[in-house]
Amino acid sequence: YYTLPEPRPLEGALAQNRELQKAELLFKGQITGPESLCFHGGFLYTGLNNGKVVKLSIQDQKQISTFYLGNYSNECGTYDKEPECGRPLGIKAHPLTGDLYVLDAYLGLFV
């Protein structure tokens, strides 16, 4: 049988604080279901629950561009349509080339 070690004390970087109370809510009402976020080249990239991958300008609070991994329709964004529309769950930029890697739950890996 296994026993867990004693928890580390909540001090230093682990100390309780109120830093998140200073956070600003961005893109309210503009995007739905962001799963993974990638900040690269001054822009924020994320995949949405309707299969879209969006490039966002934090400075202007606007969508700069959008692309789809699957077959997009107005019906995308529901659980039943995910296999057709896609559901991008992971997103990362290559540190040297800037290539964007997107991993979709149904459609696989895209570069």
Long-range contacts (C-beta under 8 A, 24 or more apart in sequence): 26-58, 26-61, 27-56, 27-61, 30-61, 30-63, 31-56, 31-63, 32-77, 33-77, 35-87, 35-88, 35-89, 35-90, 36-88, 36-89, 36-90, 36-91, 36-92, 37-91, 38-91, 38-92, 38-93, 38-100, 40-93, 40-98, 40-100, 41-93, 41-98, 45-91, 45-93, 45-100, 46-91, 47-87, 47-88, 47-89, 47-90, 47-91, 47-102, 47-104, 48-77, 48-88, 49-77, 49-87, 50-76, 50-77, 50-85, 51-76, 51-77, 51-82, 51-85, 51-86, 51-87, 51-88, 51-104, 52-76, 52-88, 53-88, 53-91, 53-100, 53-102, 69-102, 69-104, 69-107, 69-110, 70-104, 70-106, 70-107, 82-106
